[in-house]
Amino acid sequence: MGHRTDEAPGVRSERGVPVKASIEAFVSRYGWPAHAAQRPLSIGHRGACAHAHENTIAAFRVAARLGADMWELDARLSRDGVAVVSHDDAVLGADGRRIVLAEHDAVDIARMPLKRGGHVPLLQDVIDLAIETNCGLYVEVKERAAARPALALLAKSAVPFAGLGSFDHDTVRDLVAAKGAEPRFPVSVLVRNGEDPFAAAAATGAEIIHLCWERASDDPDRLITPEFLARAARENLIVVTWHEERRSVLQRLMAMPVAGICTDKPEMMNRYRPHPDYPIDIVCHRGMNAVAPENTLHAARLCFDQGFQVVELDVRHTSDGALAVIHDAILDRTTDGSGFVAARTIAELRLLSAGMWFDPFFADERVMPLAAFFQAAGADGRLYVEVKDTDPAVTVTAAERAGFLPRVFFWSPDPTRLGKLRGLSDDVAIMVERGSFSSIMEAVDALRPNIIQYDAEHDDLGEIETCREAGLVPMIKYFGSDPAIFERIIRLRPALINLDRPDVFLAAYWIVTGQGRPDRQTIAGDQLPSQGRSKA
């Protein structure tokens, strides 16, 4: 979670009113989340458009899963005057055809599949999803005629909180004029680089100045000075910033007293930071596999970007002796190829899509060599490598050559390979499953493991403390999505949790640790995409 620095809330206007106080007054007036006065709201730009096709239901669902407080979206009208959600006036259909939205009725638009996945949704459908997931909406009105229909839909809904705005000053003035009849939603004026935000606010009556300065420089946050923020507070204006994905810039913005930050990657604003009383490291099974295709670089990077410590992956050998990251022995389930992994070279595998099966958005994801994941882990990420059919010595050597051996542990479902892993060196960290042995001491005598994995639904979790006393690291595996089970696991304080649903874990973790995150509906298991996935 992001927290402002001690100095940022101390910025004061010339009348001595802290900038923080102006944000507190704003959120109280409009029912926005109170924590906006302590840290900027995470606003998913067109949903989470780094992980799903922008402005689609999938993008908004992913944004909710990654912890976004609200979603920025673009509203315009169909031919029959219905508010639909799209940044551009024309979109590319799955068949490659250019679809001009103003030339089609809404009911037809909603049925047209898009090239990169999903459909253009109705604004009403996005409102319904925001209510379901307890997220707010930040509506950019793309054409003046859409302003009042969009406002009318919000006004008759139970959306938790919302705001509307536009680059177009006439549209902003229309929205401000409508506030007399519908005062629940603040109005924003979007400001391009080089435009005077205070003049724009004065000319339109907007209460939010939304700074679109991402291209102003490599460090555009430097333009938001204490003097700028003090003037905004003095003029009763709230600041929202551009979409930002550069970590250093984003971290500095998060330390400022601004009400919200747009981002394509909400996970970067909602990073997991273990509480000192519950110092649990998280293992993301095959990466963040509910958001991105399993065992891909995208799924792995997403985990590390959200602050999770370990990515689990599966390694198989190719015909030319390379180490490919893929779960199944056969290509059919998770690629657009067929046949055995072992019958292909790594170069041939990299020609296959490892993401199209999951969603067209990920069509360019590829089957990658293990070395690519060492690089993706960055300076402090770790890996849990499941050795499927590779030579244990070759697999460990790959980690050694990359200088990665201290940051990886291994397991194999094949007892012979697991034994060979243990026999290579005491420097090789291995995991064993508790259910494979009659006792902890039998596991120790057989393989001298570093980590023992307990199955949350089948093993005796009361043995965790005994595991620690034996000098072993306890890891609990739970691939389900029941918040109550996660809460029970968290209270046991295992060193590691191996999971499929980090979003549900985070919601439970914030409850157990009392870290004060707002309630957020997680996406239930039966609402997940219907992609096939092997359990083993």
N, C-alpha and C positions, 0 to 999 in steps of 0.2 A: 504494500500500500504506500502511496506517496504521502509525504508529510512536508509541510512548509518549514523552512528554516526559521530560527528564532527571529531573524532580522526582518523577514518579509512582512509579517503581520504588523510590524512597527512602522511601516510607511504611513505617513499621516498627511492629510490635506492641510492647507494653510489655516483652516479654521480649527485645526487640532483634532479632527475626527479621523480615527484610524480607517484606512481603506477596508480592513476586515469588517468594520462596523457597517459600512455601506453594503457589503455583500450579505451580511446577516439580515439587514433590513430588507434587501431584495428577496432573499429566499423565504423570509417570513411572509412577505407580501404575496408572493406567487406560489407558495407551497412547493418550492424546489427543495431537494434534500438539504437538511441542515448542515451536513458535513461539507457542503460547498464552501462554507466559511473557514474550514480548516485545511482543505486541500481541494484543488480544482476537480470539477466533475470530469469524468472520462466520457467523451462524446465520440462514439463510433462513427467515423466518417463514411457516409453511405453504407452504414452497417460496419462490418469488419471487412472492408473491401480488399485487404491483403490476403484474405483467406476464403473468399467466396465472391461470386459475381456481384458487383456493386448494385445497391438499391434493390436487391431481391430479398425475398423472405428468408432464404438461406443465409444471406449476409447479416440480416438483423438477428436471426437466431444465434449465429456464431458470436456476434457482438455481445449478446446477453450472456452467453456461456463464458466469454472471456472477461466478464466483469464490467462492461460498459454501463455507465449510469443512464445514458440516453443515446439516441441515435440521430445523427444528422441525415436528412433525406431531402430529395428534390421533388417538388410537386408541379405538375402541369396538367393540362386538360386533354381528354380524349375528344373525338369528334362530337360525341353526344354530351359533352360538358361534365363528364365525371372526372374527379381528381385521381390521377394515376401517379406512380412514383418512378421517375426517370430523370437522370441528369440531362441527357441529350434529347432533342426533339425527334430523333430517329434512332432506331436500334437495329442490330444485326440479328436476324433470325437464325435458327439452327440450320436452315437450308442455304444460308448465305445471302438471303434476300434482305434488302434495306426496308425497314418498316417505319414509315412516318406516322407517328402516333396520332397526330391531328386528323389523319385520313381514315381512322378506324374507330369503331365504337368500343367502349371499355370492355364489354363482355368478350369481344373477339381478341382484344389486346391481351387480356389475362390468360387466353388459351394458347398463345403463340410461344413456343419454346425458343429460347435465345441461344446464340452460338456458344456462349461461355457458361451456359447452364441457367436454369431457373426461368422465370417469366417476369414480365413487368407487372408488379402488383397494384391493386387498387390501394389508394391511401387508406380506405376503411379497413382493409385486411391488415395493414401495418399497424394501425391504431389498435385493432383487436389483439395483435401479438404483443404490443407494448403493454396492454392491460394484463395479459396472461403472464408476462415475465416481469412485471413491475418496473418497466423502464420508461423513461421520458422520451419525448420527441422534440427534435429541433428542426423545424420545417423551413427549408429554403424555397421560396416561391419563385419559380423560374419564369413565369409569364403572368402579367398583371391580372388577367382574367381568372387565374386560378386562386387568387388571394381569398376572396370571400367564400368560395366553395370549400377550400381547405379549412378555413377558420370555422365554418359551419359544422363540418364533420367533427372537429376537435371539441367544439362547444357542446355538442349533444352527446359526447362520449364520456366515459369514466377514466380517460387517460390519466395516469398518475400525476404528470406535470408536463408542460410543453412550452415552447416558444416558437415564434415565426419571424422570418426576416427575408431580406432580398438585397441584391446589389442595386436594383432599380429603385430610385428615390420615390417615384410616383407610387410604386407598389407598397413601399414602406409607409408612405403617408396614408394610403388606403387602409392598411392594417391598423395604424394608429387611430384613424378616424373611427374604425369599427370597435375600438376598445370601450367606447361608451356603452355599447350593447353587450359586449363580452369582455369583461375586465380581467379574466383569469390568466391570460397569456401575454407575457412581455413581448415586445417587438424589437428586432435587431436590424441594424443596418450593416451590411457587409462592405468592407472597405479595402480597396485594392492598394497595392504598394504605390506610394506617391500621392495618394489622396489624403486629405486632412480629415481624420476621424471625428474630430470635435465639430468641424464645420458640417460634416455629413449628419451628425446627430442633431445639430441645431436646425438644419434644413428640413429634417424629416420628423423630429419628435421621438426618435427611437430611444429606448433606455439601455440597449446593449450595443456596444461597438464591437463588431466582429472583425478582427484584424486578419486580413488575408495576405500576410507578409512572408510566406514561406520561401519565396524566391528573392527576397530583398538582399540577402547576403548568406554566407555560410553560418552566421550566428545572428539570425534575425531577432532572437530574444533580447539582444543588446539594445534594440530600439525601444523596448518597454522599460523605461527608466523609472526610478522612484518619483521623479517629477511628473512623468506622464501619468502614473497611477494616482498620484495625489490630485492632479487636475481632474481625472475621471471621477474620483470620489467627490470632489468639490462640486462637480456639475451633475452629480447623481447618476453617473453612467457606470455600467458594469462592463467588464472586459472579457471577451471570449477570443481565443486565438485559433489560428490556422491549423490545418492538419499537419502533424509533426511525427516523424518516425526516426529522426536522428537522436540516438540515445543521449548524447551530451546536451543537446539543445532541449530535449524533452525533460531531462532532469532539472535543468535550470528553470524552465517554465513551471514545473511542478512545485518549485520553491517560491513562486510568486503568488501574491494575492489576486489571482484572476479566477473568475467563476467557473470557467471550463476550458478544456483543450480538446480540439478535434484530433483524431488519429485514425489511420488505417489499421493500426495494430493496438487495440485496447489492452491486450495482455501486457504491453510495456508500461502501462500506467497502473496495472493491478498485479504487480509481481508478488510472488510468495516470499515472505520474509518470516522465517521460523521464530516463534515466540520463545524467549529464554526458558520458560517453564515446559515447553513442548518442542524440543529441538529435533524435529522429525525431518528426515530427508525423503524426497519423493522420487520414486522410480516410475517414469511414464512408459507403460507397456507398448512397445512398437511405436514410440513417439506419442503425440497427442492424436490418437487414432480415431477419435470421434469427430474431430474437426478436419483432419487432413488424412490422406491415404497412408496406411500403416507402412512402417519401414522406409519412409521417404525422407529426404533431407528437409522438406517443408515441415513434416510432422515433428522431426527432431528439433529444428531451429525454433519452432513455436514453443516447445517445452522450455528450452533454455531462455528464450526471451521473456517468459513469464516467471523465471526465477526457480524453476524446478531443477533439481540437482543432477538427476540421472536419467538417461534414456536407455531402455532395453531394446535390443535388436537381435535379429536372427541372421546367422551367416551360413552360406552354402558355397560349395566349390563349383567352379565353372570348368569347361572343357580345357581351357588353357591355364588352369591352376590358380586363377584369381579368387578372391574372397568377395562374393556378392552378398549384399544385404537383402534378403527376401525370406519369408517364412516357409512357404510351401515348396516341396520338391518339384511340383508341376506349375507351369506359368499361368495356367488358365484363369485362376480366380482373381489374381491381383495385377495382371497385365493384359495387354491386347494380343499377346502371343499365346502359343500353345506348346505342349511338349515339356520335356525335362529341362530344368535349369542346368544340370550337369552336361547337357548336350550342346550348350551354347558357350561361345566365348564371351568375355566381359564386354567386348566391343559390340557384339551382336545384341546382348541384353540391353545395352544402353540405347539401342535404337527403338526399344519398346516403350510404350507409355505405361508407367506404373501408377497412373492416377485417373485415367479416363474412366475406369470401372467405378470409381468413387464419385466423381463429378467432372463434367467437362471442364470446369475451371482449372483442374489439375492435369489436363491432358499432357502438359510438357514435363511432368515429373518422370524421372527415369529410375531404373534399377541401378544402384550405385555401388562402387566398391567400398569396403570397410574403411579404407584410408580417408574417404571423403567425410565420414562421420567423425573421425578424429579431429579433422579440421573444423567441422561444424560445432564441436564442443567448446571451441574457444579456449580461453585461458583457465577456466575452472570447471567446466562441465565434465561429467563423468559418464561412463558407459557400462552397461551390463550386457555382455555378449553371450548369447545362447549359441553354442556350437552345435549346429545341426548335423552336418556330414563332412565337415572339413577336418584336416589333420590338425590336432590340437597344437602341435609344435609350430606349424606354419602360422596358425592363428595368433598364438602368443608372440611369435617373432615379429609379426606385423605390428603389434602394439609396442614391442620393445623398440623397433626401428623408428617408430613415430615419437618415441619418448613418452608414450602414453600409459605404460604398464602400471604406474602407481595410481592411475585414475580409472582403472577398469577391473571388473570382476567377471568371472566366467561360470557358466554352468552348461551341462549337456544332458539331454534326456537319455542319452546312450551311456549306460554305466561304464562301458569300456573307455569311451572318450573322456568321461569325467575322471576316471582313475588315471588316465594318461596326463590330464591337465594337472592333477595333484602331484604326479611324479616328476613333472618338469622342473619345478623349483618351489621353494617355500615363499619366494617373492611373488608367485602367481596366486592371486586371491580367487578363491572359488566359493560357490554357494552350493548347499545341498538342501533338499526338501525334507522337512521333518517327517512327513508321512512315509518316507522311504526307509526309515529306521525305527527299531523298537524303542530306542532311548537316545537321548542326547549323547551319552557316552559311547554308544555304539557308532554313531556318526563320527565322533572325534577319533575313535580308534581306527575306523576304516579309512577316513579321508582327510582328517585334520582340517575341516572347513573353517573359513573365516566368517561366513554368514550362514545362518539357518533360516530358511523360509517356512513360515507357518501359513497354512490355508485358513483364512478367517472363518470359513463355513464348515470346516471338517476337523481341524486340529485343536488341541487344548491350548487356548491362548493364555490360560493361567500359568503356563510353564515359561512365559517370557522372562520372568525374573531369574529363574534357574538358568536359562540360556545365558543371560548376562553374567551371572556368577561364575559360569564356566569359561568366561573370557571370550564368548562368541557374540556376534552382532545379530540381533533378531530382526527379521524382516517379515512383515505380514502381507500376504497377497490377498487382495480383494478386487475382483473385476466387476462387481455389481455397482448399483447406483442408489442404494438405500442410505439416506442421510443418518438414520439412527445407528446403522452398523458402523458407518464412518466415525460417528461420535464415540462409540464404544472403543473402536480401535485407537483413536487419538488419545483417549484417556489412559490407555495402556502404555503410551509413550515408547513405541518401538523405535529403533534407530532408523528404520526404513519402512515405507509402505509402497508396495508394488500395485499399481492401479491402472484402470482404463478411464476413469472419470475424474480428472483433477478439478473440474468445476464443482462437482458435488462435494468432493473433499474440502475445497476451500470454504464453501458455505458452512460445512460442519465445523471446520477448524476455527472460523471466526466466532461461531457460537461458543465452542468450548473454551477458547482463549479470551473471550470477551473483548475482541478488538474493535467492536463497534461498527462493523460494516452494515449497511442497510440490508433489509430482507430482499432477497432476489430469488424469484422462481427459477430453479434449474430446469433444464429440458429433460423430461422423463425419458426413460429408456425406450418406451414404445413410440416416442416422437422422433427417434433417431432415423436417419436415412436407412434404407433397407439393404445396404451393401452386405454381401456375405462376408463372414470373417471366421476363420478357423480358431477354435478355442485352445488348441494345443500349443 
